[in-house]
Amino acid sequence: MSCPEILTSRLRLRPHHRDDLSEAFRLWTDPVVIEHTLGRPSSRQEVWSRLLRYAGHWALMGFGYWVVEVRASGKFVGEIGFADFKREMSPSIEGVPELGWALLPEFHGQGFATEAVGAAILWGIDKLESKTIVCIIDPQNKASFRVAEKCGFHLSETARLGDQPTLLWQREL
């Protein structure tokens, strides 16, 4: 399956393109973004590999990540999507679509994350084989807790991702 475009009132969720590398690099090196995600900035090579992995998800899994942009201006907001990253975590979430999102800080606090997550969930209701989705959120990321709750997720349990605690959220489609 190829990555579809999704339109909301303010946003466009679209496939990644090669020329998204610079904006994606800006996202994955931003101190505010990485504080609750990777914990360290990504190299340009790592971001390029991430974009290729997103494309591979669509080709192999039938789901993946989108670029989120402002519909009116085309400005890059961030990324959102479903993945099966085969994470080494306990409990395992392998085989369950994991919804993730990251937005540049200048777009925080405007409801864009909630709007994008809601759009991705609506797509997932029609297209995902699984009727359960999960997201993992850093225990300190209160803003993402609010987004998850607004979009129908409930806190399932504390999990371990590598040697770090994380919170596992779950939602039925």
MDTraj code that builds the backbone (N, CA, C; nanometers):
import mdtraj as md
import numpy as np

residues = "MET SER CYS PRO GLU ILE LEU THR SER ARG LEU ARG LEU ARG PRO HIS HIS ARG ASP ASP LEU SER GLU ALA PHE ARG LEU TRP THR ASP PRO VAL VAL ILE GLU HIS THR LEU GLY ARG PRO SER SER ARG GLN GLU VAL TRP SER ARG LEU LEU ARG TYR ALA GLY HIS TRP ALA LEU MET GLY PHE GLY TYR TRP VAL VAL GLU VAL ARG ALA SER GLY LYS PHE VAL GLY GLU ILE GLY PHE ALA ASP PHE LYS ARG GLU MET SER PRO SER ILE GLU GLY VAL PRO GLU LEU GLY TRP ALA LEU LEU PRO GLU PHE HIS GLY GLN GLY PHE ALA THR GLU ALA VAL GLY ALA ALA ILE LEU TRP GLY ILE ASP LYS LEU GLU SER LYS THR ILE VAL CYS ILE ILE ASP PRO GLN ASN LYS ALA SER PHE ARG VAL ALA GLU LYS CYS GLY PHE HIS LEU SER GLU THR ALA ARG LEU GLY ASP GLN PRO THR LEU LEU TRP GLN ARG GLU LEU".split()
xyz = np.array([
    [0.0846, -0.1184, 0.0000],
    [0.0000, 0.0000, 0.0000],
    [0.0884, 0.1237, 0.0000],
    [0.0476, 0.2223, -0.0746],
    [0.1210, 0.3489, -0.0716],
    [0.0561, 0.4407, 0.0318],
    [0.1317, 0.5349, 0.0778],
    [0.0877, 0.6272, 0.1821],
    [-0.0181, 0.7226, 0.1268],
    [-0.1373, 0.7224, 0.1856],
    [-0.2415, 0.8134, 0.1379],
    [-0.2257, 0.9531, 0.1975],
    [-0.2863, 1.0488, 0.1336],
    [-0.2930, 1.1833, 0.1895],
    [-0.4226, 1.1958, 0.2690],
    [-0.4135, 1.2604, 0.3853],
    [-0.5303, 1.2846, 0.4697],
    [-0.5393, 1.4348, 0.4942],
    [-0.6579, 1.4889, 0.4772],
    [-0.6802, 1.6311, 0.5021],
    [-0.7713, 1.6488, 0.6225],
    [-0.7343, 1.7430, 0.7093],
    [-0.8218, 1.7851, 0.8183],
    [-0.8527, 1.9324, 0.7940],
    [-0.9218, 1.9946, 0.8859],
    [-0.9556, 2.1356, 0.8647],
    [-0.8316, 2.2235, 0.8543],
    [-0.7254, 2.1897, 0.9291],
    [-0.6053, 2.2743, 0.9288],
    [-0.4792, 2.2056, 0.8795],
    [-0.4816, 2.0740, 0.8684],
    [-0.3587, 1.9988, 0.8425],
    [-0.3689, 1.9117, 0.7183],
    [-0.2527, 1.8804, 0.6641],
    [-0.2382, 1.7802, 0.5588],
    [-0.1412, 1.6754, 0.6128],
    [-0.1819, 1.5509, 0.6120],
    [-0.0929, 1.4392, 0.6415],
    [-0.0605, 1.3781, 0.5066],
    [0.0676, 1.3735, 0.4728],
    [0.1066, 1.3304, 0.3387],
    [0.2290, 1.2401, 0.3465],
    [0.2581, 1.1699, 0.2364],
    [0.3781, 1.0859, 0.2338],
    [0.5050, 1.1698, 0.2477],
    [0.6092, 1.1071, 0.2985],
    [0.7408, 1.1710, 0.3019],
    [0.7997, 1.1751, 0.1607],
    [0.8777, 1.2786, 0.1358],
    [0.9526, 1.2930, 0.0113],
    [1.1002, 1.3096, 0.0463],
    [1.1858, 1.2869, -0.0518],
    [1.3301, 1.3034, -0.0281],
    [1.3631, 1.4415, 0.0247],
    [1.2936, 1.5425, -0.0257],
    [1.3268, 1.6788, 0.0154],
    [1.2727, 1.7152, 0.1540],
    [1.2138, 1.6196, 0.2246],
    [1.1736, 1.6416, 0.3642],
    [1.2895, 1.6205, 0.4613],
    [1.4035, 1.5757, 0.4110],
    [1.5153, 1.5434, 0.4994],
    [1.5552, 1.6610, 0.5883],
    [1.5668, 1.7806, 0.5342],
    [1.6147, 1.8930, 0.6160],
    [1.5159, 1.9273, 0.7272],
    [1.3863, 1.9268, 0.6980],
    [1.2875, 1.9564, 0.8029],
    [1.2800, 1.8425, 0.9047],
    [1.2882, 1.7187, 0.8589],
    [1.2885, 1.6055, 0.9513],
    [1.4132, 1.6092, 1.0392],
    [1.5247, 1.6492, 0.9824],
    [1.6479, 1.6627, 1.0611],
    [1.6300, 1.7706, 1.1681],
    [1.5669, 1.8809, 1.1312],
    [1.5399, 1.9873, 1.2288],
    [1.4517, 1.9340, 1.3419],
    [1.3516, 1.8528, 1.3075],
    [1.2632, 1.7936, 1.4077],
    [1.3410, 1.7047, 1.5035],
    [1.4208, 1.6130, 1.4487],
    [1.4860, 1.5106, 1.5309],
    [1.6168, 1.5567, 1.5943],
    [1.6468, 1.6857, 1.5805],
    [1.7598, 1.7436, 1.6545],
    [1.7130, 1.8537, 1.7488],
    [1.5845, 1.8815, 1.7512],
    [1.5318, 1.9861, 1.8384],
    [1.5344, 1.9389, 1.9843],
    [1.5941, 2.0176, 2.0740],
    [1.6054, 1.9757, 2.2146],
    [1.4714, 1.9466, 2.2821],
    [1.3686, 2.0216, 2.2505],
    [1.2371, 1.9992, 2.3120],
    [1.1777, 1.8674, 2.2628],
    [1.1926, 1.8383, 2.1351],
    [1.1378, 1.7150, 2.0772],
    [1.2097, 1.5928, 2.1333],
    [1.3403, 1.5967, 2.1361],
    [1.4150, 1.4769, 2.1766],
    [1.4140, 1.4536, 2.3273],
    [1.3766, 1.5564, 2.4040],
    [1.3724, 1.5405, 2.5498],
    [1.2848, 1.4227, 2.5905],
    [1.1717, 1.4044, 2.5245],
    [1.0782, 1.2984, 2.5616],
    [1.0719, 1.1853, 2.4597],
    [1.1622, 1.1856, 2.3623],
    [1.1615, 1.0784, 2.2626],
    [1.2944, 1.0042, 2.2664],
    [1.3875, 1.0473, 2.1858],
    [1.5141, 0.9750, 2.1720],
    [1.6128, 1.0031, 2.2841],
    [1.6019, 1.1219, 2.3434],
    [1.6967, 1.1595, 2.4480],
    [1.8275, 1.2143, 2.3957],
    [1.8457, 1.2106, 2.2656],
    [1.9668, 1.2645, 2.2029],
    [1.9328, 1.3035, 2.0597],
    [2.0057, 1.4008, 2.0043],
    [1.9784, 1.4381, 1.8656],
    [2.0191, 1.3265, 1.7692],
    [1.9453, 1.3147, 1.6619],
    [1.9780, 1.2177, 1.5572],
    [2.0771, 1.2796, 1.4597],
    [2.1594, 1.1954, 1.4014],
    [2.2474, 1.2415, 1.2938],
    [2.1648, 1.2521, 1.1655],
    [2.2181, 1.3212, 1.0683],
    [2.1504, 1.3323, 0.9387],
    [2.1294, 1.1927, 0.8790],
    [2.2294, 1.1066, 0.8924],
    [2.2186, 0.9699, 0.8416],
    [2.1062, 0.8934, 0.9128],
    [2.0941, 0.9105, 1.0440],
    [1.9869, 0.8430, 1.1179],
    [1.8490, 0.8920, 1.0740],
    [1.8374, 1.0214, 1.0489],
    [1.7093, 1.0757, 1.0035],
    [1.6766, 1.0226, 0.8641],
    [1.7759, 1.0151, 0.7770],
    [1.7537, 0.9583, 0.6437],
    [1.7068, 0.8131, 0.6559],
    [1.7708, 0.7354, 0.7431],
    [1.7291, 0.5963, 0.7645],
    [1.5862, 0.5897, 0.8177],
    [1.5504, 0.6841, 0.9013],
    [1.4138, 0.6918, 0.9539],
    [1.3136, 0.7125, 0.8391],
    [1.3445, 0.8047, 0.7478],
    [1.2546, 0.8293, 0.6344],
    [1.2397, 0.7039, 0.5484],
    [1.3496, 0.6339, 0.5267],
    [1.3439, 0.5095, 0.4496],
    [1.2623, 0.4032, 0.5226],
    [1.2764, 0.3974, 0.6544],
    [1.1995, 0.3015, 0.7348],
    [1.0500, 0.3329, 0.7252],
    [1.0154, 0.4609, 0.7270],
    [0.8741, 0.4983, 0.7117],
    [0.8200, 0.4483, 0.5778],
    [0.8947, 0.4711, 0.4706],
    [0.8512, 0.4251, 0.3381],
    [0.8383, 0.2730, 0.3365],
    [0.9311, 0.2052, 0.4008],
    [0.9265, 0.0598, 0.4089],
    [0.8061, 0.0082, 0.4848],
    [0.7665, 0.0795, 0.5885],
    [0.6466, 0.0396, 0.6614],
    [0.5243, 0.0383, 0.5695],
    [0.5099, 0.1430, 0.4897],
    [0.3953, 0.1466, 0.3979],
    [0.4012, 0.0299, 0.3005],
    [0.5186, 0.0021, 0.2471],
    [0.5325, -0.1046, 0.1472],
    [0.5101, -0.2435, 0.2073],
    [0.5631, -0.2673, 0.3269],
    [0.5584, -0.4013, 0.3853],
    [0.4411, -0.4250, 0.4795],
    [0.3987, -0.3207, 0.5503],
    [0.2988, -0.3380, 0.6553],
    [0.1607, -0.2819, 0.6192],
    [0.1564, -0.1935, 0.5191],
    [0.0290, -0.1314, 0.4840],
    [-0.0074, -0.0139, 0.5719],
    [0.0853, 0.0271, 0.6561],
    [0.0701, 0.1468, 0.7383],
    [0.2076, 0.2056, 0.7606],
    [0.2129, 0.3276, 0.8093],
    [0.3416, 0.3932, 0.8306],
    [0.3225, 0.5346, 0.8817],
    [0.4192, 0.6185, 0.8507],
    [0.4209, 0.7569, 0.9002],
    [0.3908, 0.8561, 0.7891],
    [0.3332, 0.9673, 0.8312],
    [0.3051, 1.0804, 0.7442],
    [0.3855, 1.2019, 0.7888],
    [0.4103, 1.2925, 0.6964],
    [0.4509, 1.4288, 0.7296],
    [0.3230, 1.5023, 0.7668],
    [0.3298, 1.5827, 0.8713],
    [0.2185, 1.6706, 0.9076],
    [0.2583, 1.8111, 0.8649],
    [0.1728, 1.8758, 0.7871],
    [0.2009, 2.0136, 0.7475],
    [0.0743, 2.0980, 0.7591],
    [0.0959, 2.2286, 0.7749],
    [-0.0164, 2.3220, 0.7789],
    [-0.0781, 2.3253, 0.6398],
    [-0.2047, 2.3007, 0.6335],
    [-0.2729, 2.2908, 0.5045],
    [-0.2653, 2.4221, 0.4262],
    [-0.2835, 2.5342, 0.4933],
    [-0.2882, 2.6641, 0.4245],
    [-0.1524, 2.7087, 0.3717],
    [-0.0448, 2.6761, 0.4444],
    [0.0875, 2.7285, 0.4083],
    [0.1853, 2.6231, 0.3589],
    [0.1597, 2.4955, 0.3878],
    [0.2544, 2.3902, 0.3540],
    [0.3705, 2.3798, 0.4512],
    [0.3671, 2.4549, 0.5622],
    [0.4762, 2.4491, 0.6602],
    [0.4818, 2.3118, 0.7258],
    [0.6040, 2.2611, 0.7394],
    [0.6298, 2.1334, 0.8056],
    [0.6018, 2.1489, 0.9548],
    [0.5120, 2.0651, 1.0068],
    [0.4753, 2.0675, 1.1485],
    [0.5461, 1.9563, 1.2237],
    [0.5531, 1.8373, 1.1631],
    [0.6122, 1.7225, 1.2306],
    [0.5795, 1.5940, 1.1574],
    [0.5743, 1.4860, 1.2338],
    [0.5482, 1.3535, 1.1782],
    [0.4529, 1.2781, 1.2699],
    [0.3730, 1.1923, 1.2097],
    [0.2801, 1.1078, 1.2842],
    [0.2604, 0.9796, 1.2061],
    [0.2349, 0.8712, 1.2774],
    [0.2027, 0.7493, 1.2058],
    [0.2020, 0.6258, 1.2919],
    [0.1762, 0.5156, 1.2243],
    [0.1729, 0.3836, 1.2861],
    [0.2983, 0.3069, 1.2458],
    [0.3488, 0.2260, 1.3376],
    [0.4673, 0.1460, 1.3073],
    [0.4657, 0.0178, 1.3893],
    [0.5446, -0.0764, 1.3451],
    [0.5815, -0.1930, 1.4250],
    [0.7332, -0.1939, 1.4228],
    [0.7928, -0.1285, 1.5225],
    [0.9377, -0.1106, 1.5270],
    [1.0115, -0.2318, 1.5841],
    [0.9382, -0.3367, 1.6218],
    [1.0011, -0.4554, 1.6828],
    [1.0838, -0.4130, 1.8039],
    [1.0249, -0.3258, 1.8842],
    [1.0953, -0.2710, 2.0004],
    [1.1275, -0.3807, 2.1014],
    [1.2436, -0.3681, 2.1609],
    [1.2817, -0.4579, 2.2693],
    [1.2304, -0.3966, 2.3984],
    [1.1061, -0.4304, 2.4288],
    [1.0438, -0.3752, 2.5480],
    [0.9600, -0.4819, 2.6161],
    [0.9314, -0.4557, 2.7417],
    [0.8516, -0.5481, 2.8204],
    [0.7396, -0.4693, 2.8875],
    [0.6139, -0.5070, 2.8626],
    [0.5694, -0.6175, 2.7789],
    [0.5883, -0.5859, 2.6309],
    [0.5923, -0.6896, 2.5509],
    [0.6101, -0.6724, 2.4072],
    [0.4835, -0.6136, 2.3445],
    [0.5039, -0.5246, 2.2485],
    [0.3915, -0.4718, 2.1700],
    [0.4050, -0.5147, 2.0235],
    [0.4938, -0.6090, 1.9984],
    [0.5169, -0.6544, 1.8616],
    [0.3866, -0.7021, 1.7989],
    [0.3633, -0.6584, 1.6765],
    [0.2437, -0.6967, 1.6036],
    [0.1241, -0.6061, 1.6268],
    [0.1348, -0.5142, 1.7225],
    [0.0267, -0.4187, 1.7494],
    [0.0702, -0.2836, 1.6939],
    [-0.0075, -0.2222, 1.6067],
    [0.0330, -0.0919, 1.5530],
    [0.0543, 0.0105, 1.6653],
    [0.1713, 0.0719, 1.6621],
    [0.2083, 0.1741, 1.7604],
    [0.1948, 0.3108, 1.6942],
    [0.1119, 0.3948, 1.7506],
    [0.0939, 0.5300, 1.6991],
    [0.1931, 0.6223, 1.7685],
    [0.2661, 0.6970, 1.6885],
    [0.3618, 0.7924, 1.7431],
    [0.3478, 0.9266, 1.6745],
    [0.3890, 1.0320, 1.7429],
    [0.3831, 1.1661, 1.6851],
    [0.4921, 1.2525, 1.7460],
    [0.5408, 1.3455, 1.6662],
    [0.6390, 1.4445, 1.7115],
    [0.6173, 1.5707, 1.6291],
    [0.6033, 1.6826, 1.6982],
    [0.5797, 1.8110, 1.6326],
    [0.6865, 1.9104, 1.6750],
    [0.7245, 1.9962, 1.5827],
    [0.8179, 2.1032, 1.6159],
    [0.7570, 2.1921, 1.7241],
    [0.8387, 2.2426, 1.8165],
    [0.7863, 2.3199, 1.9300],
    [0.7027, 2.4415, 1.8925],
    [0.7319, 2.5049, 1.7796],
    [0.6532, 2.6229, 1.7439],
    [0.5075, 2.5889, 1.7123],
    [0.4771, 2.4596, 1.7006],
    [0.3400, 2.4173, 1.6741],
    [0.2741, 2.3520, 1.7956],
    [0.3438, 2.3498, 1.9093],
    [0.2852, 2.2944, 2.0315],
    [0.1765, 2.3885, 2.0838],
    [0.0812, 2.3319, 2.1558],
    [-0.0204, 2.4115, 2.2233],
    [-0.1281, 2.4695, 2.1336],
    [-0.1364, 2.4229, 2.0095],
    [-0.2357, 2.4761, 1.9155],
    [-0.3403, 2.3716, 1.8745],
    [-0.3331, 2.2543, 1.9360],
    [-0.4274, 2.1483, 1.9018],
    [-0.3904, 2.0684, 1.7785],
    [-0.2725, 2.0957, 1.7209],
    [-0.2320, 2.0235, 1.5998],
    [-0.2077, 1.8751, 1.6270],
    [-0.1456, 1.8421, 1.7405],
    [-0.1196, 1.7010, 1.7708],
    [-0.2512, 1.6251, 1.7842],
    [-0.3455, 1.6812, 1.8580],
    [-0.4752, 1.6155, 1.8756],
    [-0.5464, 1.5990, 1.7418],
    [-0.5401, 1.7001, 1.6580],
    [-0.6045, 1.6940, 1.5259],
    [-0.5399, 1.5865, 1.4385],
    [-0.4077, 1.5804, 1.4387],
    [-0.3365, 1.4813, 1.3576],
    [-0.3585, 1.3401, 1.4108],
    [-0.3514, 1.3230, 1.5425],
    [-0.3741, 1.1909, 1.6016],
    [-0.5165, 1.1445, 1.5708],
    [-0.6129, 1.2330, 1.5850],
    [-0.7511, 1.1974, 1.5530],
    [-0.7677, 1.1535, 1.4087],
    [-0.7021, 1.2238, 1.3169],
    [-0.7100, 1.1878, 1.1750],
    [-0.6456, 1.0520, 1.1487],
    [-0.5312, 1.0269, 1.2114],
    [-0.4644, 0.8976, 1.1941],
    [-0.5512, 0.7843, 1.2487],
    [-0.6148, 0.8070, 1.3630],
    [-0.7024, 0.7046, 1.4207],
    [-0.8206, 0.6765, 1.3281],
    [-0.8818, 0.7803, 1.2738],
    [-0.9935, 0.7587, 1.1807],
    [-0.9493, 0.6766, 1.0602],
    [-0.8293, 0.7051, 1.0079],
    [-0.7754, 0.6251, 0.8984],
    [-0.7583, 0.4802, 0.9455],
    [-0.7025, 0.4627, 1.0657],
    [-0.6765, 0.3292, 1.1187],
    [-0.8017, 0.2458, 1.1395],
    [-0.9107, 0.3104, 1.1779],
    [-1.0365, 0.2380, 1.1977],
    [-1.0763, 0.1649, 1.0697],
    [-1.0576, 0.2287, 0.9567],
    [-1.0948, 0.1687, 0.8280],
    [-0.9887, 0.0766, 0.7698],
    [-0.8611, 0.1023, 0.7994],
    [-0.7543, 0.0359, 0.7245],
    [-0.6709, -0.0658, 0.8023],
    [-0.6618, -0.0544, 0.9334],
    [-0.5760, -0.1458, 1.0091],
    [-0.6471, -0.2784, 1.0342],
    [-0.5720, -0.3867, 1.0247],
    [-0.6273, -0.5180, 1.0569],
    [-0.6503, -0.5308, 1.2066],
    [-0.5571, -0.4798, 1.2850],
    [-0.5679, -0.4848, 1.4304],
    [-0.6780, -0.3904, 1.4764],
    [-0.7523, -0.4303, 1.5747],
    [-0.8546, -0.3425, 1.6320],
    [-0.8061, -0.2796, 1.7627],
    [-0.6785, -0.3014, 1.7939],
    [-0.6151, -0.2377, 1.9092],
    [-0.4923, -0.1642, 1.8601],
    [-0.4708, -0.0436, 1.9104],
    [-0.3478, 0.0308, 1.8838],
    [-0.2900, 0.0745, 2.0174],
    [-0.1606, 0.1010, 2.0168],
    [-0.0924, 0.1459, 2.1377],
    [-0.0082, 0.2684, 2.1064],
    [0.0304, 0.3379, 2.2107],
    [0.1355, 0.4388, 2.2001],
    [0.2170, 0.4300, 2.3281],
    [0.3436, 0.4646, 2.3180],
    [0.4287, 0.4672, 2.4362],
    [0.4699, 0.6120, 2.4587],
    [0.4600, 0.6547, 2.5846],
    [0.4851, 0.7945, 2.6174],
    [0.5777, 0.8017, 2.7377],
    [0.6782, 0.8869, 2.7270],
    [0.7703, 0.9122, 2.8372],
    [0.6902, 0.9558, 2.9604],
    [0.7229, 0.9030, 3.0782],
    [0.6474, 0.9380, 3.1988],
    [0.6441, 1.0876, 3.2316],
    [0.7356, 1.1660, 3.1773],
    [0.7384, 1.3105, 3.2036],
    [0.6659, 1.3934, 3.0974],
    [0.6157, 1.3288, 2.9928],
    [0.5575, 1.4020, 2.8799],
    [0.4069, 1.4240, 2.8996],
    [0.3749, 1.5175, 2.9876],
    [0.2347, 1.5441, 3.0234],
    [0.1516, 1.5922, 2.9037],
    [0.2125, 1.6678, 2.8133],
    [0.1381, 1.7169, 2.6963],
    [0.0894, 1.6000, 2.6106],
    [0.1739, 1.4994, 2.5905],
    [0.1314, 1.3827, 2.5117],
    [0.0279, 1.2991, 2.5862],
    [0.0317, 1.2992, 2.7210],
    [-0.0748, 1.2316, 2.7968],
    [-0.2094, 1.2924, 2.7587],
    [-0.2145, 1.4265, 2.7556],
    [-0.3404, 1.4954, 2.7255],
    [-0.3886, 1.4630, 2.5838],
    [-0.2956, 1.4604, 2.4889],
    [-0.3329, 1.4254, 2.3511],
    [-0.3892, 1.2832, 2.3475],
    [-0.3186, 1.1896, 2.4100],
    [-0.3632, 1.0498, 2.4105],
    [-0.5021, 1.0372, 2.4732],
    [-0.5224, 1.1022, 2.5862],
    [-0.6524, 1.0941, 2.6537],
    [-0.7637, 1.1540, 2.5679],
    [-0.7385, 1.2693, 2.5070],
    [-0.8396, 1.3331, 2.4215],
    [-0.8770, 1.2437, 2.3035],
    [-0.7834, 1.1605, 2.2613],
    [-0.8047, 1.0757, 2.1431],
    [-0.8462, 0.9336, 2.1792],
    [-0.8868, 0.9125, 2.3041],
    [-0.9463, 0.7853, 2.3423],
    [-0.8526, 0.6788, 2.3949],
    [-0.7248, 0.7106, 2.4144],
    [-0.6322, 0.6142, 2.4733],
    [-0.6522, 0.6108, 2.6244],
    [-0.6246, 0.4968, 2.6844],
    [-0.6202, 0.4880, 2.8304],
    [-0.4849, 0.4303, 2.8703],
    [-0.4375, 0.4729, 2.9848],
    [-0.3099, 0.4231, 3.0356],
    [-0.3270, 0.2765, 3.0703],
    [-0.2465, 0.1930, 3.0070],
    [-0.2566, 0.0492, 3.0255],
    [-0.1632, 0.0010, 3.1363],
    [-0.0344, 0.0385, 3.1263],
    [0.0620, -0.0054, 3.2271],
    [0.1957, 0.0636, 3.2076],
    [0.2803, 0.0505, 3.3092],
    [0.4183, 0.0956, 3.2979],
    [0.4968, -0.0165, 3.2318],
    [0.5759, 0.0191, 3.1336],
    [0.6547, -0.0789, 3.0589],
    [0.8018, -0.0404, 3.0678],
    [0.8869, -0.1263, 3.0143],
    [1.0297, -0.0970, 3.0085],
    [1.0723, -0.1003, 2.8629],
    [1.1329, 0.0092, 2.8207],
    [1.1888, 0.0198, 2.6861],
    [1.3390, 0.0248, 2.7050],
    [1.4060, -0.0868, 2.6756],
    [1.5468, -0.0974, 2.7121],
    [1.5558, -0.0950, 2.8636],
    [1.6339, -0.0009, 2.9160],
    [1.6463, 0.0090, 3.0620],
    [1.5667, 0.1259, 3.1196],
    [1.4780, 0.1844, 3.0378],
    [1.4014, 0.3022, 3.0802],
    [1.2529, 0.2693, 3.0985],
    [1.1912, 0.3268, 3.2018],
    [1.0466, 0.3104, 3.2142],
    [0.9746, 0.3955, 3.1102],
    [0.8647, 0.3456, 3.0617],
    [0.7785, 0.4203, 2.9702],
    [0.6352, 0.3815, 3.0011],
    [0.5430, 0.4629, 2.9585],
    [0.4022, 0.4333, 2.9837],
    [0.3373, 0.3826, 2.8560],
    [0.2696, 0.2717, 2.8685],
    [0.2015, 0.2081, 2.7558],
    [0.0540, 0.2471, 2.7607],
    [0.0101, 0.3105, 2.6539],
    [-0.1287, 0.3538, 2.6398],
    [-0.1939, 0.2677, 2.5327],
    [-0.3229, 0.2421, 2.5468],
    [-0.3928, 0.1525, 2.4550],
    [-0.5269, 0.2132, 2.4155],
    [-0.5707, 0.1772, 2.2953],
    [-0.7013, 0.2234, 2.2464],
    [-0.7589, 0.1169, 2.1550],
    [-0.8873, 0.0953, 2.1677],
    [-0.9580, 0.0065, 2.0756],
    [-1.0091, 0.0906, 1.9594],
    [-1.0073, 0.0325, 1.8407],
    [-1.0575, 0.1039, 1.7225],
    [-1.2037, 0.0700, 1.6970],
])
top = md.Topology()
chain = top.add_chain()
for i, resn in enumerate(residues, 1):
    res = top.add_residue(resn, chain, resSeq=i)
    for name in ("N", "CA", "C"):
        top.add_atom(name, md.element.get_by_symbol(name[0]), res)
traj = md.Trajectory(xyz[None], top)
